[in-house]
Amino acid sequence: MDRRAFKRWRQGQFLSQVEVAMLFDVTESTIKNWERGTYRVPKLAELACEAISQARATQVRKLRAAREELAHKRRLKAIAQGLHDPR
């Protein structure tokens, strides 16, 4: 897993660098270094990502659905405001 894939994974799991550091029992600076490419993401971390993804699958689906619902409500509100805008 390269640094970009690791960062995409973290963001896709709705996790901060601090949260991933706690899950992996490393420092936040280690996570930052992995994402910057200063150090390679270890193979063991890649395996941990897979396990974490499986364990969090239901929660992540709910978070994505909530994010999509919020975006939809915002679009509807913007449309409604545009229709009622007396300009």
One Martini backbone bead per residue (centre of mass of N, CA, C, O) as a GRO file, in nm:
protein
   87
    1MET     BB    1   0.095   0.038   0.025
    2ASP     BB    2   0.063   0.352  -0.036
    3ARG     BB    3   0.028   0.669   0.075
    4ARG     BB    4  -0.236   0.733  -0.079
    5ALA     BB    5  -0.394   0.480   0.000
    6PHE     BB    6  -0.381   0.525   0.302
    7LYS     BB    7  -0.529   0.797   0.309
    8ARG     BB    8  -0.786   0.699   0.172
    9TRP     BB    9  -0.853   0.493   0.382
   10ARG     BB   10  -0.878   0.679   0.625
   11GLN     BB   11  -1.097   0.866   0.505
   12GLY     BB   12  -1.299   0.628   0.438
   13GLN     BB   13  -1.313   0.567   0.765
   14PHE     BB   14  -1.334   0.833   0.931
   15LEU     BB   15  -1.025   0.903   1.013
   16SER     BB   16  -0.785   1.016   1.195
   17GLN     BB   17  -0.461   1.028   1.267
   18VAL     BB   18  -0.500   0.979   1.569
   19GLU     BB   19  -0.682   0.728   1.549
   20VAL     BB   20  -0.482   0.552   1.392
   21ALA     BB   21  -0.255   0.563   1.595
   22MET     BB   22  -0.414   0.419   1.817
   23LEU     BB   23  -0.478   0.156   1.659
   24PHE     BB   24  -0.150   0.111   1.592
   25ASP     BB   25   0.043   0.208   1.816
   26VAL     BB   26   0.127   0.506   1.730
   27THR     BB   27   0.220   0.794   1.615
   28GLU     BB   28   0.118   1.067   1.448
   29SER     BB   29   0.388   1.109   1.296
   30THR     BB   30   0.385   0.837   1.156
   31ILE     BB   31   0.137   0.884   0.985
   32LYS     BB   32   0.242   1.136   0.843
   33ASN     BB   33   0.491   0.995   0.718
   34TRP     BB   34   0.333   0.796   0.548
   35GLU     BB   35   0.167   1.016   0.386
   36ARG     BB   36   0.432   1.167   0.278
   37GLY     BB   37   0.675   0.938   0.235
   38THR     BB   38   0.908   0.912   0.444
   39TYR     BB   39   0.763   0.640   0.501
   40ARG     BB   40   0.674   0.333   0.472
   41VAL     BB   41   0.416   0.126   0.458
   42PRO     BB   42   0.361  -0.134   0.629
   43LYS     BB   43   0.240  -0.445   0.584
   44LEU     BB   44   0.098  -0.466   0.859
   45ALA     BB   45  -0.080  -0.216   0.812
   46GLU     BB   46  -0.234  -0.327   0.572
   47LEU     BB   47  -0.364  -0.560   0.729
   48ALA     BB   48  -0.504  -0.378   0.936
   49CYS     BB   49  -0.684  -0.229   0.739
   50GLU     BB   50  -0.852  -0.472   0.655
   51ALA     BB   51  -0.960  -0.540   0.938
   52ILE     BB   52  -1.088  -0.266   0.999
   53SER     BB   53  -1.278  -0.255   0.758
   54GLN     BB   54  -1.445  -0.502   0.840
   55ALA     BB   55  -1.528  -0.398   1.130
   56ARG     BB   56  -1.645  -0.103   0.996
   57ALA     BB   57  -1.852  -0.136   0.764
   58THR     BB   58  -2.126  -0.052   0.886
   59GLN     BB   59  -2.042   0.226   0.992
   60VAL     BB   60  -1.951   0.344   0.720
   61ARG     BB   61  -2.219   0.319   0.573
   62LYS     BB   62  -2.369   0.511   0.765
   63LEU     BB   63  -2.188   0.758   0.721
   64ARG     BB   64  -2.232   0.785   0.416
   65ALA     BB   65  -2.538   0.815   0.426
   66ALA     BB   66  -2.539   1.069   0.603
   67ARG     BB   67  -2.374   1.245   0.410
   68GLU     BB   68  -2.570   1.224   0.170
   69GLU     BB   69  -2.819   1.338   0.315
   70LEU     BB   70  -2.699   1.612   0.382
   71ALA     BB   71  -2.640   1.698   0.092
   72HIS     BB   72  -2.931   1.681  -0.004
   73LYS     BB   73  -3.050   1.892   0.192
   74ARG     BB   74  -2.874   2.124   0.093
   75ARG     BB   75  -2.977   2.126  -0.197
   76LEU     BB   76  -3.274   2.174  -0.130
   77LYS     BB   77  -3.232   2.440   0.019
   78ALA     BB   78  -3.104   2.592  -0.218
   79ILE     BB   79  -3.344   2.566  -0.404
   80ALA     BB   80  -3.554   2.697  -0.220
   81GLN     BB   81  -3.408   2.970  -0.199
   82GLY     BB   82  -3.406   3.027  -0.503
   83LEU     BB   83  -3.725   3.030  -0.535
   84HIS     BB   84  -3.753   3.259  -0.283
   85ASP     BB   85  -3.588   3.471  -0.426
   86PRO     BB   86  -3.654   3.832  -0.457
   87ARG     BB   87  -3.464   3.936  -0.715
   0.00000   0.00000   0.00000
